[in-house]
Amino acid sequence: MNELKWTATAPIKTAWSKMPFAPGIYQLHLTGALPQGMDWPAELRPLKRGDLLYVGKATNLKSRAKHHGVQTSKSTFRRSLAALMGLQAQWHGRSAHPRLTDADEEVLTVWMERNLGMQYALVPEPELLADLEEAMRAELCPPMNRDGRTPEQLHVSAAAAAGHRAALREKG
């Protein structure tokens, strides 16, 4: 992991626009404030500015990272954030995952653009991506990766599962 050449952390909208069509690893960081009313119990490690929130891999950075900026149904990270923020999930179309109402999609996107930063590193050998991502997730334990290694990750997983169940109930 030490041999990776990371870009500087940039606002996510800027990072998305500069990402190449190439394999790599990316990290999302909290660069601003947490959303008001976010479901983050006091007994968990506090989230603060600069903290690493999520690590992901992509065989094509530009196309994968953009999923985080569009529909919640296409991004585990967005679904987790939406659940913690108490945003309303609902079922749309043929997706295997709920997405937010259009108004809440906008709320989430605006918050992300104002308060998250991203950095990435190119990985020339795509066959190394999975092992590299797993090693980073094991070492760094980012709270929004739902690996179940920490109380924070368990809380995020439980909140996302509750949001998923609520969307299913609404579907009927």
MARKOL-984680 format. One line per 5 residues: number of its first residue (from 1); their letters; for each residue x, y, z negated of N, C-alpha, C, CB. Coordinates in Angstrom, 1 decimal, m for minus. Atoms other than C-alpha are relative to their C-alpha. Glycine has a CB too. Layout:
NUM> a> X/Y/Z/X/Y/Z/X/Y/Z/X/Y/Z  ... .
end
This chain:
1> mnelk> 0.8/m1.2/0.0/0.0/0.0/0.0/0.9/1.3/0.0/m0.9/0.0/m1.2  m0.9/m1.1/0.1/2.9/2.3/m0.7/0.5/0.5/1.4/1.1/m0.2/m0.9  m0.5/m0.3/m1.4/4.0/2.1/3.0/m1.0/0.7/0.9/0.5/m1.2/0.6  1.0/m0.7/m0.8/0.7/3.6/4.2/0.3/1.5/0.0/m1.4/m0.3/m0.5  m0.1/m1.4/m0.1/0.9/7.2/5.5/m1.4/0.6/0.0/0.8/0.4/1.3 .
6> wtata> 1.3/m0.5/0.2/m2.2/8.9/4.2/0.0/1.5/0.5/m0.4/0.0/m1.5  0.2/m1.4/m0.3/m3.6/12.1/5.6/m0.3/0.8/m1.3/m1.2/0.2/1.0  0.4/m0.8/1.1/m4.2/15.0/3.3/m1.5/m0.2/m0.2/0.4/1.5/0.2  1.4/0.0/0.2/m7.6/14.9/1.6/m0.7/1.2/0.6/m0.3/m0.1/m1.5  0.7/m1.1/m0.7/m10.0/17.0/3.7/m1.5/m0.1/m0.3/0.3/0.0/1.5 .
11> pikta> 1.5/0.2/0.1/m13.7/17.8/3.4/m0.5/m1.0/1.0/m0.7/1.4/0.3  0.3/1.2/m0.8/m15.5/14.8/4.8/m0.4/0.4/1.5/m1.1/m0.7/m0.6  0.4/m0.4/m1.4/m17.0/16.7/7.8/1.2/0.2/0.9/m0.9/1.2/0.0  m1.3/m0.2/m0.7/m13.5/17.8/8.8/0.7/m1.3/0.3/0.9/1.0/m0.8  m0.7/1.2/m0.1/m12.0/14.4/8.2/m0.7/m0.9/1.1/0.0/m0.8/m1.3 .
16> wskmp> 0.7/0.8/m1.0/m14.7/12.7/10.3/0.3/0.5/1.4/m1.5/0.1/m0.2  m0.2/m0.5/m1.3/m14.1/15.0/13.2/1.4/m0.3/0.5/m0.2/1.5/0.1  m1.4/0.2/m0.4/m10.3/14.3/13.2/0.4/m1.5/0.0/0.9/0.7/m1.0  m0.4/1.4/0.0/m10.4/10.5/12.7/0.1/m0.5/1.4/m1.0/m0.8/m0.8  m0.2/0.6/m1.3/m9.0/8.5/15.6/m0.9/m1.2/0.2/1.4/m0.3/0.2 .
21> fapgi> 0.6/1.2/m0.4/m10.6/5.6/17.4/1.1/m1.1/m0.2/m0.6/m0.1/1.4  m1.1/1.0/0.3/m8.1/3.2/15.6/m0.4/m0.6/m1.4/1.3/0.8/m0.1  0.3/0.7/1.3/m8.1/0.7/12.7/0.7/0.7/m1.1/0.5/m1.5/0.1  m0.6/m0.7/1.2/m7.4/2.0/9.2/m0.8/m0.2/m1.2/0.1/1.4/0.3  0.6/0.0/1.3/m8.3/2.4/5.6/m0.4/1.4/m0.4/1.0/m0.7/m1.1 .
26> yqlhl> 0.3/m1.4/0.4/m10.1/5.4/4.1/m0.5/0.0/m1.4/m1.2/0.5/0.9  0.4/m0.2/1.4/m10.8/6.8/0.7/m0.9/1.2/m0.1/1.3/0.2/m0.9  0.9/m1.2/0.3/m13.6/9.1/m0.5/0.3/0.4/m1.4/m1.5/m0.4/0.2  m0.3/m0.7/1.3/m12.8/11.5/m3.4/m1.1/1.0/m0.4/1.4/0.6/0.0  0.9/m1.1/0.4/m15.0/13.7/m5.5/0.9/1.3/m0.1/m0.5/m0.3/m1.5 .
31> tgalp> m0.8/m1.2/m0.1/m13.7/17.2/m4.7/m0.8/1.2/m0.6/0.4/0.3/1.4  0.9/m1.0/0.5/m16.7/19.2/m6.1/m0.6/m0.5/m1.3/m1.0/0.5/1.0  0.7/0.3/1.2/m19.3/18.8/m8.8/m0.9/m1.2/0.3/m0.9/1.2/m0.4  1.0/1.0/m0.1/m21.5/15.8/m9.5/m1.4/0.6/0.2/0.0/m0.9/m1.3  1.4/m0.5/m0.2/m25.2/16.2/m8.5/m0.6/0.1/m1.4/m0.8/m1.0/0.9 .
36> qgmdw> 0.8/m0.2/1.2/m27.4/17.6/m11.2/m0.9/m1.2/m0.2/m0.7/1.3/m0.1  1.0/1.1/0.3/m29.4/14.8/m12.9/0.5/m1.3/0.4/m1.3/0.3/0.6  m0.5/1.3/m0.5/m27.1/12.0/m11.6/m0.1/m1.0/m1.1/1.4/0.2/0.6  0.1/1.1/1.0/m27.7/8.7/m13.4/1.4/m0.5/m0.2/m1.0/m1.1/0.5  m1.4/0.5/0.3/m24.2/8.3/m14.9/0.1/0.0/m1.5/1.1/0.9/0.6 .
41> paelr> 0.0/0.1/1.4/m24.4/7.1/m18.5/1.2/0.5/m0.7/m0.3/m1.4/m0.5  m1.1/m0.6/0.7/m22.2/8.8/m21.1/1.0/m1.0/m0.4/m0.5/0.7/m1.2  m1.0/1.0/0.4/m20.6/5.5/m22.1/0.9/m0.4/1.1/m0.7/m1.2/m0.6  m0.9/0.3/m1.1/m19.1/5.1/m18.7/1.1/1.0/0.2/m0.7/m0.1/1.3  m1.1/m0.9/m0.2/m15.8/6.6/m17.7/m0.5/1.2/0.8/1.2/m0.6/0.8 .
46> plkrg> 0.5/m1.2/m0.7/m16.6/10.2/m16.7/0.6/0.1/1.4/0.2/1.3/m0.8  m0.5/m0.3/m1.3/m16.4/11.1/m13.0/0.4/1.5/0.0/m1.1/m0.3/1.1  m0.4/m1.4/m0.1/m14.4/14.3/m12.4/0.7/0.3/1.3/1.0/0.2/m1.2  m0.6/m0.4/m1.3/m13.0/16.3/m9.6/1.3/m0.6/0.2/0.1/1.6/m0.1  m1.3/0.7/m0.4/m10.2/14.5/m7.8/m0.1/m1.5/m0.1/1.1/0.5/m0.9 .
51> dllyv> 0.1/1.5/0.1/m11.4/11.0/m8.7/m0.2/m0.7/1.3/m1.1/m0.3/m1.0  0.3/0.9/m1.1/m11.3/8.3/m6.1/m1.4/m0.7/m0.3/1.1/m1.1/0.2  1.3/0.6/0.2/m14.9/7.1/m5.6/m0.1/m1.3/0.8/m1.0/0.9/0.5  0.3/1.1/m0.9/m14.7/4.6/m2.7/1.2/m0.3/0.9/m1.3/0.2/0.8  m1.0/0.4/m1.0/m12.3/2.6/m0.5/m0.7/m0.8/1.0/1.2/m0.7/m0.7 .
56> gkatn> 0.6/0.7/m1.1/m13.3/1.3/2.9/1.0/m0.3/1.1/m1.2/0.7/0.6  m0.8/0.3/m1.2/m11.8/m0.3/6.0/m0.8/0.1/1.2/0.6/m1.5/m0.2  0.7/m0.1/m1.2/m12.6/0.0/9.6/0.9/m0.4/1.2/m0.5/1.5/0.3  m0.7/0.3/m1.2/m11.5/m1.5/12.9/0.0/1.2/0.9/m0.6/m1.3/0.7  0.1/m1.2/m0.8/m12.5/1.8/14.4/m0.4/1.1/m1.0/m1.0/m0.1/1.2 .
61> lksra> 0.3/m1.0/1.1/m12.2/4.7/11.8/m1.1/1.0/0.4/1.3/0.7/m0.3  1.0/m1.0/m0.4/m14.2/7.2/13.8/m1.4/m0.5/0.0/0.4/0.5/1.4  1.4/0.5/0.0/m17.2/5.1/14.3/m0.5/m0.5/m1.4/m0.2/m1.2/1.0  0.4/0.5/1.3/m17.2/3.5/10.8/m0.2/1.2/m1.0/1.1/m0.9/m0.5  0.2/m1.1/0.9/m16.7/6.7/8.8/m1.2/0.8/0.3/1.3/0.8/0.0 .
66> khhgv> 1.1/m0.8/m0.3/m19.4/8.5/10.6/m1.3/m0.7/m0.5/m0.2/0.1/1.6  1.2/0.6/0.6/m21.9/5.9/9.2/m0.3/0.6/m1.3/0.2/m1.5/m0.1  0.2/m0.6/1.3/m21.4/7.6/5.9/m0.7/1.4/0.1/1.3/0.2/m0.7  0.6/m1.3/m0.2/m22.7/10.8/7.4/m1.4/0.0/0.7/0.9/0.9/0.8  1.3/0.0/m0.7/m25.9/9.6/9.0/m1.1/m0.7/m0.8/0.1/m0.8/1.4 .
71> qtsks> 1.1/0.6/0.8/m28.6/7.2/7.8/0.5/m0.8/m1.2/m0.8/m0.8/0.9  m0.4/0.7/1.2/m28.4/5.7/4.4/m0.1/m1.5/0.2/m1.0/0.3/m1.2  0.1/1.5/m0.3/m29.5/2.3/5.8/1.3/m0.5/0.6/m1.1/m0.2/1.0  m1.2/0.5/m0.7/m26.1/2.1/7.6/1.3/0.2/m0.9/0.3/0.8/1.2  m1.2/m0.2/0.9/m23.8/2.9/4.5/m0.3/m0.4/m1.4/0.4/1.5/0.1 .
76> tfrrs> 0.1/0.4/1.4/m23.5/1.1/1.2/0.3/1.1/m0.9/0.9/m1.2/m0.2  m0.3/m1.1/0.8/m21.8/4.1/m0.1/m1.1/1.0/m0.2/1.3/0.7/0.6  1.1/m0.9/0.0/m24.7/6.4/0.8/m1.1/m0.6/m0.8/m0.5/0.3/1.4  1.1/0.6/0.8/m27.2/3.9/m0.7/0.3/0.1/m1.4/m0.2/m1.5/0.5  m0.4/0.0/1.4/m25.3/3.8/m3.9/m0.1/1.4/m0.6/1.5/m0.5/m0.2 .
81> laalm> 0.2/m1.4/0.5/m25.1/7.6/m4.2/m1.4/0.4/m0.1/0.8/1.0/1.0  1.4/m0.4/0.0/m28.7/8.0/m3.3/m0.7/m0.6/m1.2/m0.7/m0.5/1.3  0.6/0.6/1.1/m29.7/5.6/m6.0/0.4/0.7/m1.3/0.4/m1.5/m0.1  m0.5/m0.7/1.2/m27.6/7.4/m8.6/m0.6/1.4/m0.1/1.5/0.1/0.0  0.6/m1.3/m0.1/m29.1/10.7/m7.5/m1.5/0.0/m0.2/0.4/0.7/1.3 .
86> glqaq> 1.4/0.2/0.1/m32.6/9.3/m7.8/m0.8/0.4/1.2/m0.5/0.8/m1.2  0.6/m0.4/m1.2/m33.4/10.0/m4.2/m1.0/m1.1/0.5/1.0/0.3/1.1  1.1/0.9/m0.4/m36.5/8.3/m2.6/0.4/m0.8/1.2/m1.3/0.8/0.2  m0.2/1.0/m1.1/m35.7/5.2/m0.5/m1.3/m0.5/0.5/0.9/m1.1/m0.5  1.2/0.5/m0.6/m38.2/3.9/1.9/0.5/m0.9/1.2/m1.0/1.1/0.5 .
91> whgrs> m0.3/0.8/m1.1/m38.3/1.3/4.7/m0.3/0.7/1.3/m0.7/m1.4/m0.1  0.2/m0.6/m1.3/m38.0/2.5/8.3/0.4/m1.0/1.0/0.8/1.3/0.2  m0.4/0.8/m1.2/m38.0/0.5/11.5/0.4/m1.4/m0.3/1.1/0.7/0.7  m0.4/1.3/0.1/m36.1/m2.7/11.7/1.2/m0.2/m0.9/0.3/m0.6/1.4  m1.2/0.1/0.8/m33.3/m2.0/9.3/m0.1/m1.0/m1.1/0.3/1.4/m0.6 .
96> ahprl> m0.1/0.9/1.1/m32.2/m4.6/6.8/0.1/0.7/m1.4/1.1/m1.0/0.2  m0.2/m0.8/1.2/m31.7/m1.8/4.3/m1.0/1.2/0.0/1.5/0.4/m0.2  0.8/m1.2/0.0/m33.9/1.0/3.1/0.8/1.3/0.4/m0.6/0.2/m1.4  m0.6/m1.3/m0.2/m33.1/4.6/4.1/m0.8/1.0/m0.7/0.1/0.3/1.6  0.7/m1.0/0.7/m34.1/7.8/2.6/m1.1/0.7/0.9/1.0/1.1/m0.5 .
101> tdade> 0.9/m0.9/m0.7/m37.0/10.1/3.5/0.9/1.0/0.8/m1.0/0.7/m0.9  m0.8/m1.0/m0.7/m35.8/12.7/6.0/0.5/1.1/m0.8/m0.8/0.6/1.2  m0.3/m1.1/0.9/m35.8/15.4/3.4/1.2/m0.4/m1.0/m1.2/0.5/m0.9  m1.0/0.5/0.9/m33.7/13.3/1.0/1.3/m0.4/0.7/m0.5/m1.2/m0.8  m1.2/0.3/m0.8/m31.3/12.2/3.8/0.8/1.4/0.1/m0.3/m0.5/1.4 .
106> evltv> m0.6/m1.4/m0.1/m30.6/16.0/4.2/0.6/0.4/m1.3/m1.1/1.0/0.5  m0.5/m0.4/1.3/m30.2/16.6/0.5/1.4/m0.8/m0.3/m1.0/m0.4/m1.2  m1.2/0.8/0.2/m27.6/13.7/0.3/1.1/0.5/0.9/m0.3/m1.5/0.2  m1.1/m0.4/m0.9/m25.7/14.8/3.4/0.6/1.3/m0.4/m0.6/0.1/1.5  m0.6/m1.3/0.4/m25.4/18.4/2.3/0.8/m0.1/m1.3/m1.2/1.0/m0.3 .
111> wmern> m0.8/0.2/1.2/m24.2/17.3/m1.2/1.3/m0.6/0.4/m0.8/m0.8/m1.0  m1.2/0.6/m0.4/m21.7/15.0/0.4/1.0/0.9/0.7/m0.2/m1.2/0.9  m0.8/m0.9/m0.7/m20.4/17.6/2.7/0.7/1.1/m0.9/m0.7/0.7/1.1  m0.5/m1.0/0.9/m19.9/20.1/m0.1/0.9/m0.5/m1.1/m1.2/0.7/m0.7  m0.6/0.5/1.3/m18.5/17.8/m2.8/0.9/m1.3/0.2/m1.0/m0.3/m0.9 .
116> lgmqy> m0.8/1.2/m0.2/m16.6/14.9/m1.2/1.1/0.3/1.0/m0.8/m1.2/0.6  m1.1/m0.1/m0.9/m13.2/14.7/0.5/0.4/m1.4/0.4/1.2/0.7/m0.7  m0.4/1.3/m0.6/m11.7/11.9/2.6/1.4/0.1/0.5/m0.9/m0.4/1.1  m1.3/0.2/m0.6/m8.3/10.7/3.5/0.1/m1.3/0.6/1.2/0.2/m1.0  m0.1/1.3/m0.7/m7.3/7.9/5.8/1.5/m0.3/0.3/m0.9/m0.1/1.2 .
121> alvpe> m1.3/0.5/m0.4/m4.3/5.8/6.8/m0.2/m0.9/1.2/0.8/m0.6/m1.1  0.1/1.0/m1.1/m3.9/4.0/10.1/0.7/m1.3/m0.3/0.7/0.6/1.3  m0.6/1.3/0.2/m3.2/0.3/10.0/0.1/m0.7/1.4/m0.9/m0.9/m1.0  m0.1/0.4/m1.4/m1.8/m0.8/13.3/m0.4/m1.5/0.2/1.4/0.2/0.5  0.3/1.4/m0.1/m2.4/m4.5/12.6/m1.4/m0.2/m0.6/1.0/m0.9/m0.7 .
126> pella> 1.4/0.1/0.5/m6.3/m4.9/12.3/m0.2/m1.3/m0.9/m0.9/0.0/1.1  0.1/1.2/0.8/m5.8/m8.4/10.9/0.4/0.2/m1.5/0.8/m1.1/0.6  m0.4/m0.3/1.4/m4.3/m6.9/7.7/m1.1/0.8/m0.7/1.3/0.8/0.0  0.9/m1.0/0.6/m7.3/m4.6/7.0/m0.7/m0.6/m1.2/m1.1/0.4/1.0  0.8/0.6/1.0/m9.4/m7.0/4.9/0.9/m0.2/m1.3/m0.6/m1.4/0.4 .
131> dleea> m0.8/0.2/1.2/m6.5/m8.0/2.6/0.5/1.3/m0.6/1.3/m0.9/0.4  m0.4/m1.3/0.5/m5.3/m4.4/2.3/m1.1/0.7/m0.8/0.5/0.9/1.2  1.1/m0.6/0.7/m8.7/m3.1/1.4/m0.3/m0.7/m1.3/m1.3/m0.1/0.9  0.2/0.7/1.3/m9.2/m5.9/m1.2/1.0/0.3/m1.0/0.0/m1.5/0.3  m1.1/m0.3/1.0/m5.8/m5.2/m2.8/m0.2/1.4/m0.6/1.4/m0.1/0.7 .
136> mrael> 0.2/m1.4/0.5/m6.6/m1.5/m3.0/m1.2/0.0/m1.0/m0.3/1.0/1.1  1.2/0.0/0.9/m10.1/m2.2/m4.5/0.3/m0.6/m1.3/m1.1/m0.7/0.7  m0.4/0.7/1.2/m8.6/m4.6/m7.0/0.9/0.9/m0.9/0.7/m1.3/0.3  m1.0/m0.8/0.8/m5.8/m2.2/m8.1/m0.7/1.3/m0.5/1.2/0.3/0.9  0.6/m1.3/0.3/m7.8/1.1/m8.0/m1.4/0.0/m0.6/0.0/0.8/1.2 .
141> cppmn> 1.4/0.1/0.5/m11.3/m0.1/m9.0/m0.8/1.2/0.2/0.1/m0.3/m1.5  0.9/m1.2/m0.2/m13.2/2.8/m7.3/m1.4/m0.3/m0.5/0.1/0.4/1.5  1.3/0.3/0.6/m16.5/3.1/m9.1/m1.2/m0.2/1.0/m0.4/1.1/m0.9  1.1/0.2/m1.0/m18.7/3.2/m5.9/0.2/m1.2/0.9/0.0/1.2/0.9  m0.1/1.3/m0.6/m17.3/0.0/m4.5/m0.6/m1.0/m1.0/1.5/m0.4/0.3 .
146> rdgrt> 0.8/0.8/0.9/m19.7/m2.6/m5.9/0.7/m1.4/m0.2/m1.4/m0.1/0.6  m0.7/1.2/0.2/m17.1/m5.2/m6.8/m0.3/m0.7/m1.3/1.5/0.3/0.1  0.3/0.6/1.3/m18.3/m5.8/m10.4/1.1/m0.2/m0.9/m0.7/m1.3/0.3  m1.2/0.1/0.9/m14.9/m5.4/m11.9/0.0/0.9/m1.2/1.3/0.3/0.9  0.0/m1.0/1.1/m15.7/m2.5/m14.1/m1.4/0.3/m0.4/0.7/1.3/0.4 .
151> peqlh> 1.3/m0.4/0.4/m18.7/m1.3/m16.1/m0.6/1.1/1.0/0.0/0.6/m1.4  0.5/m1.1/m1.0/m18.9/1.7/m13.6/m0.5/m0.7/1.2/1.2/0.9/0.3  0.4/0.7/m1.2/m19.1/m0.7/m10.6/m1.3/m0.7/m0.3/1.1/m0.9/0.5  1.2/0.7/0.4/m21.7/m2.8/m12.4/m1.2/0.9/m0.1/0.1/m0.7/m1.3  1.1/m1.0/0.1/m23.8/0.3/m13.1/m0.5/0.5/1.4/0.4/1.2/m0.8 .
156> vsaaa> 0.3/m0.4/m1.4/m23.6/1.4/m9.4/m0.8/m1.1/0.7/1.3/0.4/0.7  0.7/1.1/m0.6/m24.7/m2.0/m8.3/m1.4/m0.2/m0.5/0.8/m1.3/m0.2  1.3/0.1/0.6/m27.6/m2.1/m10.7/m0.9/1.1/0.5/0.1/0.0/m1.5  0.8/m1.1/m0.5/m28.8/1.3/m9.7/m0.4/m0.1/1.5/0.8/1.4/m0.2  0.4/0.3/m1.4/m28.6/0.4/m6.0/m1.0/m1.1/0.2/1.3/m0.3/0.8 .
161> aaghr> 0.9/1.1/0.0/m30.4/m2.8/m6.6/m1.4/0.4/m0.4/0.4/m1.2/m0.9  1.3/m0.5/0.5/m33.2/m1.0/m8.5/m0.6/0.9/1.1/0.2/0.9/m1.3  0.5/m0.8/m1.1/m33.5/1.5/m5.6/m0.5/m0.9/1.2/1.1/0.9/0.5  0.4/1.0/m1.1/m33.7/m1.4/m3.1/m1.4/m0.6/m0.4/1.1/m1.1/0.2  1.3/0.6/0.5/m36.5/m3.1/m5.2/m1.1/1.0/0.1/0.2/m0.5/m1.4 .
166> aalre> 1.0/m1.0/m0.1/m38.4/0.2/m5.4/m0.5/0.2/1.4/0.5/1.3/m0.7  0.4/m0.2/m1.4/m38.3/0.6/m1.7/m0.8/m1.1/0.5/1.3/0.2/0.9  0.8/1.1/m0.4/m39.6/m2.9/m1.2/m1.4/0.1/m0.5/0.7/m1.3/m0.5  1.4/m0.2/0.6/m42.5/m2.2/m3.6/m0.8/1.0/0.8/0.1/0.4/m1.5  0.7/m1.0/m0.8/m43.3/0.9/m1.6/m0.5/m0.5/1.3/0.9/1.2/0.2 .
171> kg> 0.3/0.5/m1.3/m43.3/m1.1/1.6/m1.3/m0.9/m0.1/1.2/m0.9/0.5  1.2/0.8/0.2/m46.0/m3.4/0.1/0.3/m1.4/0.3/m1.1/0.5/0.8 .
end
